[in-house]
Amino acid sequence: MEFLSYMDIALVEARAAGERGEVPVGAVIAGPDGVISQAGNRTRELNDPTAHAEILVIREACKTLGKERLTGLDLYVTLEPCPMCAAAISNARIARLYYGAADPKSGGIGQGPRIFSHQQCHHAPEIYDGIDAPASETLLKSFFAAKR
């Protein structure tokens, strides 16, 4: 079976978020039949600190599928999820997490609290990092450089 990445769609969502003035992070949830949900950050637009791309795609996928668990599905996100998003990923029972750029400042998976390694974590997805990382890193660096 050939691996099919949806990171290109997550990058489109990240670019759109950046154009809206949001931190450019995008996410996609996909299954065997393709994309179920996709979103970019909307924290400023919605005045909602939880409106990270990962949370938005989890909410939409649950709504679309009519269930609270997303077992067997994949999540693609352009930046390493923060601790809040990592906990949501665990609670949603996402099967596989693919992410692009590492986040040394706010990441919750490869550094920081390492949510999936914590003894209280009930579910840890398979993790694949560095997927299209250079594109994600460039997008983030350009966004923050323009803010300075």
Secondary structure, 3 states (H helix, E strand, C coil): CCCCCCHHHHHHHHHHHHHCCCCCCEEEEEECCEEEEEEECCHHHHCCCCCCHHHHHHHHHHHHHCCCCCCCCEEEEEECCCHHHHHHHHHHCCCEEEEEECCCCCCCCCCCCCHHHCCCCCCCCEEEECCCHHHHHHHHHHHHHHHC
